Amino acid sequence: MKIIATTRQAQGTGASRRLRRADKLPGIVYGGNVAATPIELEHNPIFYALRKEKFHTSILTMELDGKDQLVVLRAFQMHPYKPQVMHIDFQRVNADEPVTMSVPLHFFGAENSPAVKISKGLINHARSSIEVSCLPKDLPEFISVDLSGLTAQTTMRVSDIALPEGVSAVVHGNEDPVVVSVVAQVEEEEEDTTADAAAADAAAPAAAAPAASEAK
């Protein structure tokens, strides 16, 4: 998708309000050793693009005042209750310099894993995305994560994810965050059994009472 934008001349709250009334969207593009540039865009194409996962994780082409440049989406604000984008931020990127982005994880294969089929475990997704660094040309739209090998003892961390060539995970210090873990259902089953036994014990005296009364 190409984003068509023009430099925004008038600035301030009043100017932004007038733009929105005209179905325009105020925004800004910054980075790339160039001064931040206030921009305006058509609202509806951006509103619908924001519904697509790819728009949030791809290198985008912005045509600004007739000149193309590469950008990524960095932030946007929505109206509290109206279906309206209030403001949007883009960052310029250089094709020869690494970019850091949050990329969604697409999980598959869990239903065929020993953790689910044999151990009857529950799969807990601790993260739905990870931050990666790579050249713009290598940026993946998403990262597929195969869970078919999970066992009841498995804890999958960021370092366990197979990343595409040229892509590296961004972590802080010695952190290696958990991505997926397996939760056993044994405790729940034991609790159900205990509850059933307690209910049976409570019902026993009540059942015995009529019999005692009849004996008299």
Order of alpha helices (4+ residues) and beta strands (2+ residues): beta-alpha-beta-beta-alpha-alpha-beta-beta-beta-beta-alpha-beta-beta-beta-beta-beta-beta-alpha
